[in-house]
Amino acid sequence: MIEKLIKFPYLKRLIPSIFTRYYRIIKKSRKYYQIKDIKFYLDFLDPMDREIILNKVYEKDQVTFIEKKMNDDNFSHFFDIGSNSGYYSFYFANKFKDLKINSFEPNIDAYNKFIKTLDKNSFRNIELFKFGLSDKEKKIQTWSLVKNGFVQSNSTVLDKNIDLNSKNIKIKDIIVKSGDKIFDFKNKKLCFKIDVEGHEIYTLKGLSNILNNNKCLLLVEIFDFNFNIVNEFLKSIDYNLIYYFKNTSYYAFSNINSK
């Protein structure tokens, strides 16, 4: 019912505002929410989780695009890199029972929500890793936005433009590793969703061997200032830009011949 009501312009802002105030008062915003066939452990105060709770879908155009490609091609694995609370992982695990899913989430808060959803449901085709993917193994610092006293689950790699003394950010240490050091796939069909908040070129370089030795579909969120370097890198290993999702930062690349 709520997902229908919030389509009306006035209610689209009013309903989330009312529920947000309510959950701040009762301090019980984190619980299991039924999202179609899956019981997700989510936090209404987190913007990403709230969108899933209210709309029962998340990034619909991107998910629909990947689902169609999965129906067309027999992918053996799906990599959810920057999985957060796991919407993509659980959606595709539910749709494609034989698909092996490798999910990566270095933010401990998001990781713990993912684990609770995984434990509550009966999926056996998901493996979750408590680290991110980069060009090599190292410890790096990330920051998350703090709003109204709530630390959001999205994390971005710390850079020199961030005010370390700001009360509006929370600094955390995370571990990242190279995907090529973990997996050794050859002659497979692999699908990737990469949402690493500006770290995408390092994540891709750490997957160079995998990308070169397999047929892959990549859905990558690319910050505007990173697009040229990411695009040039992917072109250099014979990946073509096959789709741009309007009004988003998402792009699809592939080295699979289009049908």
Rosetta blueprint (number, residue, H / E / L):
1 M L
2 I H
3 E H
4 K H
5 L H
6 I L
7 K L
8 F L
9 P H
10 Y H
11 L H
12 K H
13 R H
14 L H
15 I H
16 P H
17 S H
18 I H
19 F H
20 T H
21 R H
22 Y H
23 Y H
24 R H
25 I H
26 I H
27 K L
28 K L
29 S L
30 R E
31 K E
32 Y E
33 Y E
34 Q E
35 I E
36 K L
37 D L
38 I E
39 K E
40 F E
41 Y E
42 L E
43 D E
44 F L
45 L L
46 D L
47 P H
48 M H
49 D H
50 R H
51 E H
52 I H
53 I H
54 L H
55 N H
56 K L
57 V L
58 Y L
59 E L
60 K H
61 D H
62 Q H
63 V H
64 T H
65 F H
66 I H
67 E H
68 K H
69 K H
70 M H
71 N H
72 D H
73 D L
74 N L
75 F L
76 S L
77 H E
78 F E
79 F E
80 D E
81 I E
82 G L
83 S L
84 N L
85 S L
86 G L
87 Y H
88 Y H
89 S H
90 F H
91 Y H
92 F H
93 A H
94 N H
95 K H
96 F L
97 K L
98 D L
99 L L
100 K E
101 I E
102 N E
103 S E
104 F E
105 E L
106 P L
107 N L
108 I H
109 D H
110 A H
111 Y H
112 N H
113 K H
114 F H
115 I H
116 K H
117 T H
118 L H
119 D H
120 K H
121 N L
122 S L
123 F L
124 R L
125 N L
126 I E
127 E E
128 L E
129 F E
130 K L
131 F L
132 G E
133 L E
134 S E
135 D L
136 K L
137 E L
138 K E
139 K E
140 I E
141 Q E
142 T E
143 W E
144 S E
145 L E
146 V E
147 K E
148 N L
149 G L
150 F E
151 V E
152 Q L
153 S L
154 N L
155 S L
156 T E
157 V E
158 L L
159 D L
160 K L
161 N L
162 I L
163 D L
164 L L
165 N L
166 S L
167 K L
168 N L
169 I E
170 K E
171 I E
172 K E
173 D E
174 I E
175 I E
176 V E
177 K E
178 S E
179 G H
180 D H
181 K H
182 I H
183 F L
184 D L
185 F L
186 K L
187 N L
188 K L
189 K E
190 L E
191 C E
192 F E
193 K E
194 I E
195 D L
196 V L
197 E L
198 G L
199 H L
200 E H
201 I H
202 Y H
203 T H
204 L H
205 K H
206 G L
207 L L
208 S H
209 N H
210 I H
211 L H
212 N H
213 N H
214 N L
215 K E
216 C E
217 L E
218 L E
219 L E
220 V E
221 E E
222 I L
223 F L
224 D H
225 F H
226 N H
227 F H
228 N H
229 I H
230 V H
231 N H
232 E H
233 F H
234 L H
235 K H
236 S H
237 I L
238 D L
239 Y L
240 N E
241 L E
242 I E
243 Y E
244 Y E
245 F L
246 K L
247 N L
248 T L
249 S L
250 Y E
251 Y E
252 A E
253 F E
254 S E
255 N L
256 I L
257 N L
258 S L
259 K L
